[in-house]
Amino acid sequence: MTPEQENACRAACRRCTEEIRQAMSKRPKPNWEATVKPIIQKHHRQVAPLGVSLLEFVVKTGRLNGRYGVES
């Protein structure tokens, strides 16, 4: 990936994370699967033309949030 593509992917991951946090902060707490899956798919569609697979998008999002073994 070029640096521009990497930056676009990271920006989409940040937007996705923010939307997930807002959606999950509602009371009563919504179902995780029903709430998060459409949000991830929506944000992935934006970076899919760059060649980013859904799995790669989820892993990058997790790494930005300190999960899934942060790259050092």
Chimera marker file (.cmm) of the C-alpha trace (Angstrom):
<marker_set name="trace">
<marker id="1" x="0.000" y="0.000" z="0.000" r="1" g="1" b="0" radius="0.5"/>
<marker id="2" x="1.133" y="3.491" z="-0.722" r="1" g="1" b="0" radius="0.5"/>
<marker id="3" x="1.242" y="5.990" z="2.147" r="1" g="1" b="0" radius="0.5"/>
<marker id="4" x="-1.837" y="7.743" z="0.720" r="1" g="1" b="0" radius="0.5"/>
<marker id="5" x="-3.816" y="4.493" z="0.670" r="1" g="1" b="0" radius="0.5"/>
<marker id="6" x="-2.654" y="3.646" z="4.181" r="1" g="1" b="0" radius="0.5"/>
<marker id="7" x="-3.749" y="7.081" z="5.439" r="1" g="1" b="0" radius="0.5"/>
<marker id="8" x="-7.162" y="6.714" z="3.769" r="1" g="1" b="0" radius="0.5"/>
<marker id="9" x="-7.615" y="3.308" z="5.391" r="1" g="1" b="0" radius="0.5"/>
<marker id="10" x="-6.615" y="4.597" z="8.827" r="1" g="1" b="0" radius="0.5"/>
<marker id="11" x="-9.001" y="7.547" z="8.500" r="1" g="1" b="0" radius="0.5"/>
<marker id="12" x="-11.858" y="5.183" z="7.646" r="1" g="1" b="0" radius="0.5"/>
<marker id="13" x="-10.917" y="3.032" z="10.646" r="1" g="1" b="0" radius="0.5"/>
<marker id="14" x="-11.046" y="6.081" z="12.930" r="1" g="1" b="0" radius="0.5"/>
<marker id="15" x="-14.455" y="7.130" z="11.599" r="1" g="1" b="0" radius="0.5"/>
<marker id="16" x="-15.723" y="3.571" z="12.009" r="1" g="1" b="0" radius="0.5"/>
<marker id="17" x="-14.493" y="3.388" z="15.597" r="1" g="1" b="0" radius="0.5"/>
<marker id="18" x="-16.107" y="6.690" z="16.491" r="1" g="1" b="0" radius="0.5"/>
<marker id="19" x="-19.447" y="5.648" z="15.010" r="1" g="1" b="0" radius="0.5"/>
<marker id="20" x="-19.317" y="2.310" z="16.867" r="1" g="1" b="0" radius="0.5"/>
<marker id="21" x="-18.618" y="4.069" z="20.162" r="1" g="1" b="0" radius="0.5"/>
<marker id="22" x="-21.531" y="6.437" z="19.656" r="1" g="1" b="0" radius="0.5"/>
<marker id="23" x="-23.892" y="3.616" z="18.704" r="1" g="1" b="0" radius="0.5"/>
<marker id="24" x="-22.906" y="1.442" z="21.662" r="1" g="1" b="0" radius="0.5"/>
<marker id="25" x="-23.162" y="4.264" z="24.213" r="1" g="1" b="0" radius="0.5"/>
<marker id="26" x="-26.957" y="4.375" z="23.906" r="1" g="1" b="0" radius="0.5"/>
<marker id="27" x="-29.147" y="3.013" z="26.671" r="1" g="1" b="0" radius="0.5"/>
<marker id="28" x="-30.372" y="0.322" z="26.808" r="1" g="1" b="0" radius="0.5"/>
<marker id="29" x="-27.208" y="-1.156" z="25.381" r="1" g="1" b="0" radius="0.5"/>
<marker id="30" x="-27.915" y="-2.437" z="21.847" r="1" g="1" b="0" radius="0.5"/>
<marker id="31" x="-27.006" y="-5.889" z="20.555" r="1" g="1" b="0" radius="0.5"/>
<marker id="32" x="-23.331" y="-5.861" z="19.497" r="1" g="1" b="0" radius="0.5"/>
<marker id="33" x="-23.712" y="-8.045" z="16.397" r="1" g="1" b="0" radius="0.5"/>
<marker id="34" x="-26.776" y="-6.234" z="15.058" r="1" g="1" b="0" radius="0.5"/>
<marker id="35" x="-25.262" y="-2.792" z="15.647" r="1" g="1" b="0" radius="0.5"/>
<marker id="36" x="-21.591" y="-3.123" z="14.746" r="1" g="1" b="0" radius="0.5"/>
<marker id="37" x="-21.682" y="-5.341" z="11.654" r="1" g="1" b="0" radius="0.5"/>
<marker id="38" x="-23.530" y="-2.810" z="9.421" r="1" g="1" b="0" radius="0.5"/>
<marker id="39" x="-21.271" y="0.021" z="10.617" r="1" g="1" b="0" radius="0.5"/>
<marker id="40" x="-18.107" y="-1.928" z="9.757" r="1" g="1" b="0" radius="0.5"/>
<marker id="41" x="-19.486" y="-2.891" z="6.356" r="1" g="1" b="0" radius="0.5"/>
<marker id="42" x="-20.467" y="0.712" z="5.604" r="1" g="1" b="0" radius="0.5"/>
<marker id="43" x="-16.981" y="2.044" z="6.341" r="1" g="1" b="0" radius="0.5"/>
<marker id="44" x="-15.261" y="-0.868" z="4.598" r="1" g="1" b="0" radius="0.5"/>
<marker id="45" x="-17.103" y="-0.071" z="1.355" r="1" g="1" b="0" radius="0.5"/>
<marker id="46" x="-15.222" y="3.250" z="1.272" r="1" g="1" b="0" radius="0.5"/>
<marker id="47" x="-11.782" y="1.609" z="1.264" r="1" g="1" b="0" radius="0.5"/>
<marker id="48" x="-12.599" y="-1.615" z="-0.585" r="1" g="1" b="0" radius="0.5"/>
<marker id="49" x="-11.624" y="-0.086" z="-3.977" r="1" g="1" b="0" radius="0.5"/>
<marker id="50" x="-8.103" y="0.397" z="-2.548" r="1" g="1" b="0" radius="0.5"/>
<marker id="51" x="-7.758" y="-3.366" z="-2.247" r="1" g="1" b="0" radius="0.5"/>
<marker id="52" x="-8.371" y="-3.598" z="1.505" r="1" g="1" b="0" radius="0.5"/>
<marker id="53" x="-10.140" y="-6.815" z="2.463" r="1" g="1" b="0" radius="0.5"/>
<marker id="54" x="-12.792" y="-6.826" z="5.180" r="1" g="1" b="0" radius="0.5"/>
<marker id="55" x="-10.557" y="-8.857" z="7.478" r="1" g="1" b="0" radius="0.5"/>
<marker id="56" x="-7.649" y="-6.454" z="6.976" r="1" g="1" b="0" radius="0.5"/>
<marker id="57" x="-9.947" y="-3.504" z="7.717" r="1" g="1" b="0" radius="0.5"/>
<marker id="58" x="-11.170" y="-5.092" z="10.961" r="1" g="1" b="0" radius="0.5"/>
<marker id="59" x="-7.615" y="-5.917" z="12.049" r="1" g="1" b="0" radius="0.5"/>
<marker id="60" x="-6.370" y="-2.384" z="11.317" r="1" g="1" b="0" radius="0.5"/>
<marker id="61" x="-9.307" y="-0.951" z="13.259" r="1" g="1" b="0" radius="0.5"/>
<marker id="62" x="-8.496" y="-3.201" z="16.195" r="1" g="1" b="0" radius="0.5"/>
<marker id="63" x="-4.832" y="-2.259" z="16.130" r="1" g="1" b="0" radius="0.5"/>
<marker id="64" x="-5.699" y="1.435" z="16.187" r="1" g="1" b="0" radius="0.5"/>
<marker id="65" x="-7.717" y="0.759" z="19.340" r="1" g="1" b="0" radius="0.5"/>
<marker id="66" x="-4.927" y="-1.127" z="21.101" r="1" g="1" b="0" radius="0.5"/>
<marker id="67" x="-6.241" y="-4.613" z="20.374" r="1" g="1" b="0" radius="0.5"/>
<marker id="68" x="-5.038" y="-7.564" z="18.305" r="1" g="1" b="0" radius="0.5"/>
<marker id="69" x="-1.325" y="-7.168" z="19.024" r="1" g="1" b="0" radius="0.5"/>
<marker id="70" x="-0.387" y="-3.603" z="18.259" r="1" g="1" b="0" radius="0.5"/>
<marker id="71" x="2.430" y="-3.306" z="15.768" r="1" g="1" b="0" radius="0.5"/>
<marker id="72" x="5.623" y="-2.050" z="17.344" r="1" g="1" b="0" radius="0.5"/>
<link id1="1" id2="2" r="1" g="1" b="0" radius="0.2"/>
<link id1="2" id2="3" r="1" g="1" b="0" radius="0.2"/>
<link id1="3" id2="4" r="1" g="1" b="0" radius="0.2"/>
<link id1="4" id2="5" r="1" g="1" b="0" radius="0.2"/>
<link id1="5" id2="6" r="1" g="1" b="0" radius="0.2"/>
<link id1="6" id2="7" r="1" g="1" b="0" radius="0.2"/>
<link id1="7" id2="8" r="1" g="1" b="0" radius="0.2"/>
<link id1="8" id2="9" r="1" g="1" b="0" radius="0.2"/>
<link id1="9" id2="10" r="1" g="1" b="0" radius="0.2"/>
<link id1="10" id2="11" r="1" g="1" b="0" radius="0.2"/>
<link id1="11" id2="12" r="1" g="1" b="0" radius="0.2"/>
<link id1="12" id2="13" r="1" g="1" b="0" radius="0.2"/>
<link id1="13" id2="14" r="1" g="1" b="0" radius="0.2"/>
<link id1="14" id2="15" r="1" g="1" b="0" radius="0.2"/>
<link id1="15" id2="16" r="1" g="1" b="0" radius="0.2"/>
<link id1="16" id2="17" r="1" g="1" b="0" radius="0.2"/>
<link id1="17" id2="18" r="1" g="1" b="0" radius="0.2"/>
<link id1="18" id2="19" r="1" g="1" b="0" radius="0.2"/>
<link id1="19" id2="20" r="1" g="1" b="0" radius="0.2"/>
<link id1="20" id2="21" r="1" g="1" b="0" radius="0.2"/>
<link id1="21" id2="22" r="1" g="1" b="0" radius="0.2"/>
<link id1="22" id2="23" r="1" g="1" b="0" radius="0.2"/>
<link id1="23" id2="24" r="1" g="1" b="0" radius="0.2"/>
<link id1="24" id2="25" r="1" g="1" b="0" radius="0.2"/>
<link id1="25" id2="26" r="1" g="1" b="0" radius="0.2"/>
<link id1="26" id2="27" r="1" g="1" b="0" radius="0.2"/>
<link id1="27" id2="28" r="1" g="1" b="0" radius="0.2"/>
<link id1="28" id2="29" r="1" g="1" b="0" radius="0.2"/>
<link id1="29" id2="30" r="1" g="1" b="0" radius="0.2"/>
<link id1="30" id2="31" r="1" g="1" b="0" radius="0.2"/>
<link id1="31" id2="32" r="1" g="1" b="0" radius="0.2"/>
<link id1="32" id2="33" r="1" g="1" b="0" radius="0.2"/>
<link id1="33" id2="34" r="1" g="1" b="0" radius="0.2"/>
<link id1="34" id2="35" r="1" g="1" b="0" radius="0.2"/>
<link id1="35" id2="36" r="1" g="1" b="0" radius="0.2"/>
<link id1="36" id2="37" r="1" g="1" b="0" radius="0.2"/>
<link id1="37" id2="38" r="1" g="1" b="0" radius="0.2"/>
<link id1="38" id2="39" r="1" g="1" b="0" radius="0.2"/>
<link id1="39" id2="40" r="1" g="1" b="0" radius="0.2"/>
<link id1="40" id2="41" r="1" g="1" b="0" radius="0.2"/>
<link id1="41" id2="42" r="1" g="1" b="0" radius="0.2"/>
<link id1="42" id2="43" r="1" g="1" b="0" radius="0.2"/>
<link id1="43" id2="44" r="1" g="1" b="0" radius="0.2"/>
<link id1="44" id2="45" r="1" g="1" b="0" radius="0.2"/>
<link id1="45" id2="46" r="1" g="1" b="0" radius="0.2"/>
<link id1="46" id2="47" r="1" g="1" b="0" radius="0.2"/>
<link id1="47" id2="48" r="1" g="1" b="0" radius="0.2"/>
<link id1="48" id2="49" r="1" g="1" b="0" radius="0.2"/>
<link id1="49" id2="50" r="1" g="1" b="0" radius="0.2"/>
<link id1="50" id2="51" r="1" g="1" b="0" radius="0.2"/>
<link id1="51" id2="52" r="1" g="1" b="0" radius="0.2"/>
<link id1="52" id2="53" r="1" g="1" b="0" radius="0.2"/>
<link id1="53" id2="54" r="1" g="1" b="0" radius="0.2"/>
<link id1="54" id2="55" r="1" g="1" b="0" radius="0.2"/>
<link id1="55" id2="56" r="1" g="1" b="0" radius="0.2"/>
<link id1="56" id2="57" r="1" g="1" b="0" radius="0.2"/>
<link id1="57" id2="58" r="1" g="1" b="0" radius="0.2"/>
<link id1="58" id2="59" r="1" g="1" b="0" radius="0.2"/>
<link id1="59" id2="60" r="1" g="1" b="0" radius="0.2"/>
<link id1="60" id2="61" r="1" g="1" b="0" radius="0.2"/>
<link id1="61" id2="62" r="1" g="1" b="0" radius="0.2"/>
<link id1="62" id2="63" r="1" g="1" b="0" radius="0.2"/>
<link id1="63" id2="64" r="1" g="1" b="0" radius="0.2"/>
<link id1="64" id2="65" r="1" g="1" b="0" radius="0.2"/>
<link id1="65" id2="66" r="1" g="1" b="0" radius="0.2"/>
<link id1="66" id2="67" r="1" g="1" b="0" radius="0.2"/>
<link id1="67" id2="68" r="1" g="1" b="0" radius="0.2"/>
<link id1="68" id2="69" r="1" g="1" b="0" radius="0.2"/>
<link id1="69" id2="70" r="1" g="1" b="0" radius="0.2"/>
<link id1="70" id2="71" r="1" g="1" b="0" radius="0.2"/>
<link id1="71" id2="72" r="1" g="1" b="0" radius="0.2"/>
</marker_set>
